[in-house]
């Protein structure tokens, strides 16, 4: 591998490692009984250890307006004393600008530790309107499954939903929600976005919107399943978190893609409750699913932290479940109506009865909601077809067709996010050997599970090394490896099996060479089609840009065929055949075969058998542990 490219790749990996190590070494100064050093006060002001600050602390929030002392950003004691003084001041003409109304969570906490008569509570109209007249009686943490169309959502997303009392008569879609994210300029370049997100180049902050907005964007537009985890909190704890949500609303943080992201900040907000600990201990990254898993294992005051779990399937999931619950002749009728909308009435006339017509029409309604673009109006013919189906449904007698009950595994029941793998191998050219592989995050085609995107790949920072033929060497350093696939499950028009791939890193040029890492970038697009519930087939074409290793050339085109196989929840496999033609250099034509089979032995343990052919043949048996 040429030295300059290796140095560049290693420098990038080292920069990331230094960020992680620097954060991991941060320690909290010893606390005393001083109120300004108590953990709740430090959490309310979002202080973090900082050796450059005289107090040893610095707040993560940048707005001067968040602090009542000029030195409050770095001095917990000065901020505490300024807060006490501000709470007893006489309100001005605008009561909502008084410190009690701006910082209600601080007021709750301080008042609990003083005589009740020390502070006269004010009536804060703006805050009372925001917390729905004090009618928020529970809080849910909402998890949205991953979305490969946005780097910030690769790993999923979390937000808070403030649930109004059941007797309020208000739809749950109108409940307030609190969401943390980066403030990103429109049309930001994806590579620039990822770079600035990793190294803290964006401002982050909390925003509020009624929950129906997130339900629509995530579930209807981005086709992401949602899980709502209602927390088992007392009314006093709910009020405390809601009050702090008001305090941090629209405040500015520094956004970090890996560690201090949406999952971290949302969990941090909940952790102002004494005894609640849900931020994962792994310090280099905060993965939303890991927060959910720790929350599911957690308790608070001797009780489970989660009160209930509700699943909200995406528009795509609803269509698939309804379609595959139909009888074979009903699925055929839906297909005919989708391909020939003008023949809808004939399709309904051929149905076996009223219930069948209702099921066909309800499935078509889900289908057109899936494929149509409401903003296009008459320009999208699917909108008029949707109206036609809706009119036909209204013409039938009342009677709902139930959506089949979902058995979708919940994210908190899934495996851990990181993977360590140890394997034994035999190489036809180099003999027997060992493999050690570390994947910090997150999943591949064979182990994508609860809350992941099925048949897809999201892997970052994966490193593998082999000891073979008396030598220990790196086999691969994959900084980013992404594959996104929609498997065209129904075969209906518009339900397209889109596939794309993006991979950046360094890999051994082939299986026969030693110490031959080649830096490369690969991209591909393709199509896929589900044959049955156990088999999916796909084709892709793409290109590779790489170092010119032994006249192999800088550019190549590549075609691949793949078959993804599953058998229940424990067995999975993938067969991939590749043809690669170099466009320069020696212009060699190369072919490759990969077959990999996986058996889940436990939630966090698996066994894999792999066969590869690329200039040499190699067979490997490996054991993986997820942590």
ZAMARGU-4260 file (C-alpha; in steps of 0.2 Angstrom, whole numbers, plus 5000, padded with zeros to 4 digits):
<rodrens>
0) 5000/5000/5000 | 5008/5017/4995 | 5014/5026/5011 | 5005/5043/5008 | 4988/5036/5006
5) 4991/5025/5022 | 4996/5040/5032 | 4981/5050/5026 | 4969/5035/5031 | 4978/5032/5048
10) 4978/5051/5052 | 4959/5052/5050 | 4957/5037/5061 | 4969/5044/5074 | 4960/5060/5074
15) 4944/5051/5078 | 4952/5041/5091 | 4960/5056/5100 | 4942/5064/5101 | 4936/5048/5109
20) 4951/5047/5121 | 4950/5065/5126 | 4932/5063/5131 | 4934/5047/5140 | 4948/5054/5151
25) 4937/5068/5157 | 4932/5066/5176 | 4920/5075/5187 | 4928/5085/5201 | 4924/5078/5218
30) 4908/5085/5225 | 4904/5092/5242 | 4888/5097/5251 | 4888/5114/5243 | 4872/5115/5233
35) 4880/5122/5217 | 4891/5106/5216 | 4876/5094/5219 | 4873/5083/5203 | 4856/5090/5200
40) 4862/5108/5199 | 4876/5103/5188 | 4864/5094/5176 | 4851/5108/5176 | 4865/5120/5170
45) 4873/5106/5159 | 4890/5108/5166 | 4903/5096/5160 | 4921/5094/5167 | 4933/5107/5159
50) 4951/5108/5165 | 4953/5126/5157 | 4939/5133/5168 | 4944/5140/5185 | 4930/5130/5193
55) 4933/5114/5183 | 4917/5115/5174 | 4910/5123/5158 | 4892/5123/5152 | 4887/5114/5136
60) 4875/5128/5132 | 4882/5144/5123 | 4868/5157/5125 | 4872/5171/5138 | 4853/5172/5141
65) 4854/5155/5149 | 4864/5161/5163 | 4859/5174/5177 | 4878/5177/5182 | 4890/5185/5170
70) 4902/5170/5174 | 4888/5158/5175 | 4894/5148/5160 | 4910/5142/5170 | 4905/5146/5188
75) 4892/5135/5196 | 4893/5144/5213 | 4891/5161/5205 | 4876/5155/5194 | 4868/5147/5210
80) 4869/5163/5220 | 4863/5174/5205 | 4848/5162/5203 | 4843/5164/5222 | 4844/5183/5220
85) 4834/5183/5204 | 4820/5172/5211 | 4816/5185/5225 | 4816/5200/5214 | 4800/5209/5211
90) 4793/5205/5194 | 4792/5219/5181 | 4778/5223/5168 | 4781/5206/5159 | 4780/5192/5172
95) 4786/5180/5159 | 4803/5188/5159 | 4805/5184/5178 | 4818/5171/5182 | 4805/5160/5190
100) 4796/5159/5173 | 4812/5157/5162 | 4819/5144/5173 | 4805/5134/5181 | 4815/5118/5184
105) 4828/5128/5194 | 4814/5135/5204 | 4806/5118/5208 | 4823/5111/5214 | 4828/5126/5224
110) 4811/5128/5232 | 4812/5110/5237 | 4828/5113/5247 | 4822/5129/5256 | 4807/5135/5267
115) 4791/5136/5257 | 4789/5154/5262 | 4806/5159/5255 | 4800/5161/5238 | 4782/5167/5232
120) 4778/5157/5216 | 4773/5168/5202 | 4759/5164/5188 | 4769/5161/5172 | 4757/5163/5158
125) 4769/5158/5144 | 4775/5142/5153 | 4758/5137/5158 | 4752/5138/5140 | 4767/5128/5134
130) 4764/5114/5147 | 4746/5113/5143 | 4739/5121/5159 | 4749/5108/5169 | 4740/5094/5161
135) 4755/5084/5155 | 4754/5068/5165 | 4767/5057/5157 | 4782/5057/5145 | 4787/5045/5131
140) 4804/5043/5123 | 4800/5040/5105 | 4812/5029/5094 | 4812/5031/5075 | 4821/5017/5066
145) 4837/5021/5055 | 4835/5031/5039 | 4850/5030/5027 | 4844/5045/5017 | 4851/5057/5030
150) 4868/5054/5039 | 4862/5061/5055 | 4848/5047/5056 | 4859/5032/5051 | 4858/5025/5068
155) 4840/5030/5072 | 4833/5045/5081 | 4825/5048/5098 | 4814/5062/5104 | 4803/5066/5119
160) 4784/5067/5118 | 4774/5075/5132 | 4758/5066/5134 | 4743/5076/5139 | 4731/5069/5152
165) 4719/5056/5145 | 4703/5066/5150 | 4709/5082/5141 | 4700/5076/5125 | 4715/5080/5115
170) 4722/5069/5101 | 4739/5061/5105 | 4745/5068/5089 | 4743/5086/5096 | 4754/5082/5111
175) 4770/5093/5112 | 4786/5085/5107 | 4804/5090/5110 | 4817/5086/5097 | 4836/5089/5097
180) 4846/5091/5081 | 4859/5100/5071 | 4856/5117/5063 | 4861/5113/5045 | 4861/5125/5030
185) 4849/5120/5016 | 4857/5109/5003 | 4873/5106/5013 | 4885/5094/5004 | 4883/5077/5012
190) 4902/5075/5014 | 4904/5092/5022 | 4889/5088/5033 | 4897/5072/5040 | 4914/5080/5043
195) 4906/5095/5052 | 4895/5083/5062 | 4909/5072/5068 | 4920/5087/5073 | 4907/5099/5080
200) 4905/5111/5066 | 4886/5113/5069 | 4876/5122/5082 | 4863/5110/5090 | 4848/5113/5100
205) 4830/5108/5105 | 4815/5113/5096 | 4796/5110/5099 | 4782/5105/5088 | 4766/5095/5089
210) 4769/5076/5088 | 4759/5074/5072 | 4773/5083/5063 | 4786/5069/5068 | 4773/5056/5065
215) 4771/5062/5047 | 4789/5065/5043 | 4796/5049/5050 | 4782/5037/5047 | 4774/5043/5031
220) 4788/5052/5022 | 4804/5043/5027 | 4795/5027/5030 | 4802/5024/5047 | 4794/5013/5061
225) 4791/5022/5077 | 4791/5014/5095 | 4784/5025/5109 | 4791/5020/5126 | 4781/5028/5140
230) 4792/5031/5156 | 4786/5026/5173 | 4788/5043/5181 | 4779/5051/5195 | 4769/5067/5192
235) 4782/5077/5201 | 4796/5069/5190 | 4786/5073/5174 | 4783/5091/5180 | 4802/5093/5183
240) 4807/5086/5166 | 4794/5097/5157 | 4800/5112/5166 | 4818/5109/5161 | 4812/5106/5143
245) 4806/5124/5143 | 4822/5130/5150 | 4833/5122/5136 | 4821/5126/5122 | 4830/5135/5108
250) 4847/5136/5117 | 4863/5133/5108 | 4874/5118/5110 | 4888/5111/5099 | 4882/5096/5089
255) 4892/5080/5088 | 4887/5066/5077 | 4894/5052/5087 | 4893/5056/5106 | 4883/5071/5110
260) 4869/5069/5098 | 4851/5067/5099 | 4851/5052/5109 | 4863/5059/5122 | 4855/5076/5124
265) 4837/5068/5126 | 4844/5056/5138 | 4853/5069/5147 | 4837/5079/5149 | 4829/5065/5157
270) 4844/5061/5169 | 4840/5077/5179 | 4828/5065/5188 | 4838/5059/5203 | 4843/5040/5201
275) 4839/5039/5183 | 4854/5033/5172 | 4851/5029/5154 | 4866/5036/5144 | 4877/5021/5138
280) 4894/5019/5147 | 4902/5017/5130 | 4910/5034/5128 | 4915/5035/5109 | 4897/5036/5103
285) 4879/5037/5109 | 4868/5025/5098 | 4849/5028/5101 | 4845/5010/5102 | 4858/5008/5116
290) 4849/5021/5126 | 4833/5012/5123 | 4841/4995/5129 | 4848/5003/5144 | 4832/5011/5148
295) 4823/4994/5146 | 4835/4986/5159 | 4834/5001/5171 | 4824/5004/5186 | 4819/5019/5196
300) 4814/5018/5214 | 4813/5000/5213 | 4801/5000/5198 | 4804/4996/5180 | 4808/5012/5170
305) 4797/5008/5156 | 4778/5008/5159 | 4772/5003/5142 | 4778/5001/5124 | 4768/5006/5108
310) 4772/5002/5090 | 4768/5014/5076 | 4771/5005/5059 | 4777/5016/5045 | 4766/5018/5029
315) 4776/5005/5020 | 4775/4993/5034 | 4756/4995/5035 | 4755/4992/5016 | 4765/4976/5017
320) 4756/4969/5032 | 4739/4972/5025 | 4744/4966/5007 | 4751/4949/5014 | 4736/4946/5025
325) 4725/4945/5009 | 4720/4929/5001 | 4730/4925/4985 | 4715/4930/4974 | 4713/4946/4984
330) 4732/4950/4981 | 4730/4947/4963 | 4715/4959/4962 | 4725/4973/4971 | 4738/4970/4958
335) 4726/4971/4943 | 4718/4987/4950 | 4735/4995/4953 | 4741/4991/4935 | 4724/4996/4927
340) 4715/5009/4939 | 4701/5011/4926 | 4696/4993/4929 | 4693/4996/4948 | 4674/4992/4947
345) 4677/4976/4937 | 4689/4970/4950 | 4677/4974/4964 | 4663/4965/4955 | 4674/4950/4954
350) 4677/4949/4973 | 4670/4935/4983 | 4660/4946/4994 | 4658/4962/5004 | 4672/4958/5016
355) 4684/4955/5002 | 4679/4971/4993 | 4683/4980/5009 | 4700/4972/5011 | 4704/4975/4993
360) 4700/4994/4994 | 4708/4996/5011 | 4724/4989/5004 | 4723/5000/4989 | 4721/5015/5000
365) 4737/5011/5009 | 4745/5008/4992 | 4741/5024/4985 | 4746/5033/5001 | 4763/5025/4999
370) 4766/5029/4981 | 4757/5046/4978 | 4764/5063/4981 | 4750/5074/4988 | 4760/5090/4984
375) 4759/5086/4966 | 4740/5087/4965 | 4733/5081/4948 | 4751/5081/4941 | 4753/5064/4950
380) 4739/5052/4943 | 4740/5042/4959 | 4731/5056/4968 | 4716/5054/4957 | 4717/5035/4958
385) 4717/5037/4977 | 4702/5048/4976 | 4693/5035/4966 | 4697/5021/4978 | 4691/5032/4992
390) 4674/5035/4984 | 4672/5017/4981 | 4676/5013/4999 | 4663/5026/5005 | 4650/5018/4994
395) 4651/5002/5004 | 4642/4999/5020 | 4652/5004/5036 | 4665/4991/5042 | 4683/4992/5046
400) 4696/4979/5041 | 4708/4977/5055 | 4727/4979/5051 | 4735/4962/5055 | 4743/4963/5073
405) 4761/4966/5071 | 4775/4955/5078 | 4789/4967/5074 | 4803/4965/5087 | 4805/4980/5097
410) 4822/4989/5098 | 4825/4986/5116 | 4824/4968/5113 | 4839/4968/5100 | 4857/4964/5102
415) 4871/4976/5107 | 4878/4988/5094 | 4897/4984/5093 | 4904/4967/5087 | 4920/4958/5091
420) 4924/4943/5080 | 4937/4929/5081 | 4939/4917/5067 | 4950/4902/5061 | 4953/4902/5042
425) 4961/4892/5028 | 4968/4901/5013 | 4972/4890/4998 | 4988/4900/4994 | 4994/4905/5011
430) 4989/4891/5023 | 4980/4892/5040 | 4977/4907/5050 | 4967/4918/5063 | 4956/4933/5061
435) 4952/4946/5073 | 4939/4959/5069 | 4931/4974/5078 | 4916/4983/5072 | 4911/4998/5083
440) 4894/5000/5074 | 4882/4994/5069 | 4875/4980/5058 | 4877/4971/5041 | 4865/4961/5030
445) 4866/4945/5040 | 4863/4953/5058 | 4852/4968/5054 | 4838/4965/5067 | 4827/4974/5079
450) 4825/4993/5074 | 4837/4991/5060 | 4834/4992/5041 | 4832/4975/5035 | 4844/4968/5021
455) 4855/4984/5023 | 4872/4988/5029 | 4877/5002/5041 | 4895/4999/5047 | 4908/5012/5053
460) 4925/5010/5059 | 4927/4992/5056 | 4945/4985/5057 | 4950/4967/5054 | 4967/4959/5055
465) 4974/4941/5051 | 4988/4931/5056 | 4993/4919/5042 | 5008/4912/5034 | 5018/4918/5049
470) 5013/4936/5047 | 5001/4948/5056 | 4993/4961/5045 | 4978/4972/5042 | 4965/4964/5031
475) 4953/4979/5030 | 4950/4996/5037 | 4932/5002/5033 | 4928/5019/5038 | 4911/5019/5030
480) 4901/5004/5023 | 4883/5008/5018 | 4870/4997/5008 | 4852/5003/5007 | 4839/4991/5000
485) 4820/4992/4997 | 4815/4975/4992 | 4800/4978/4982 | 4790/4966/4993 | 4773/4967/4984
490) 4778/4969/4966 | 4765/4983/4964 | 4769/4997/4952 | 4779/5010/4962 | 4785/4998/4975
495) 4802/4998/4968 | 4817/4988/4973 | 4830/5002/4974 | 4847/4997/4980 | 4863/5008/4983
500) 4880/5006/4990 | 4894/5017/4997 | 4910/5011/5004 | 4926/5020/5009 | 4941/5013/5017
505) 4956/5001/5013 | 4956/4982/5009 | 4968/4969/5004 | 4969/4969/4985 | 4965/4951/4985
510) 4966/4935/4995 | 4982/4929/4988 | 4993/4944/4993 | 5001/4950/5009 | 5003/4967/5016
515) 4993/4974/5001 | 4980/4986/5008 | 4973/4997/4995 | 4963/5013/4999 | 4947/5013/4989
520) 4930/5021/4987 | 4916/5011/4979 | 4898/5016/4974 | 4884/5006/4966 | 4866/5007/4962
525) 4854/4992/4958 | 4838/4984/4960 | 4831/4970/4970 | 4816/4959/4971 | 4809/4948/4985
530) 4805/4931/4978 | 4797/4924/4994 | 4798/4927/5013 | 4815/4918/5013 | 4824/4924/4997
535) 4828/4941/4990 | 4838/4943/4974 | 4847/4958/4967 | 4858/4966/4954 | 4870/4981/4955
540) 4882/4990/4944 | 4895/5003/4950 | 4912/5009/4950 | 4928/5008/4961 | 4942/5022/4963
545) 4958/5015/4971 | 4976/5016/4972 | 4986/5008/4958 | 4992/4992/4966 | 5004/4982/4955
550) 4997/4990/4939 | 4979/4985/4944 | 4973/5003/4939 | 4965/5017/4947 | 4947/5015/4940
555) 4936/5000/4938 | 4918/4996/4934 | 4909/4982/4944 | 4894/4971/4942 | 4886/4960/4956
560) 4873/4948/4959 | 4867/4944/4977 | 4855/4933/4985 | 4850/4936/5003 | 4842/4921/5012
565) 4834/4920/5029 | 4826/4905/5039 | 4817/4911/5054 | 4826/4923/5066 | 4841/4913/5069
570) 4848/4908/5052 | 4853/4920/5038 | 4865/4920/5023 | 4871/4929/5008 | 4878/4924/4991
575) 4887/4937/4981 | 4895/4935/4963 | 4905/4949/4956 | 4914/4954/4940 | 4926/4968/4940
580) 4934/4976/4925 | 4949/4988/4927 | 4948/5003/4915 | 4967/5007/4916 | 4983/4999/4921
585) 4983/4981/4916 | 4964/4981/4913 | 4962/4965/4921 | 4945/4956/4922 | 4942/4949/4939
590) 4928/4938/4947 | 4924/4935/4965 | 4913/4924/4975 | 4907/4926/4993 | 4896/4915/5003
595) 4892/4919/5021 | 4880/4910/5033 | 4876/4915/5050 | 4868/4906/5065 | 4862/4917/5080
600) 4867/4907/5095 | 4860/4920/5108 | 4855/4938/5107 | 4873/4944/5108 | 4883/4929/5101
605) 4883/4922/5083 | 4893/4909/5073 | 4897/4912/5055 | 4904/4901/5041 | 4912/4910/5026
610) 4919/4905/5009 | 4927/4918/4997 | 4936/4916/4981 | 4947/4931/4974 | 4964/4925/4967
615) 4964/4912/4981 | 4951/4902/4990 | 4948/4905/5008 | 4936/4897/5021 | 4933/4904/5038
620) 4923/4899/5054 | 4921/4913/5066 | 4913/4917/5083 | 4905/4934/5086 | 4901/4943/5102
625) 4891/4959/5102 | 4894/4972/5116
</rodrens>
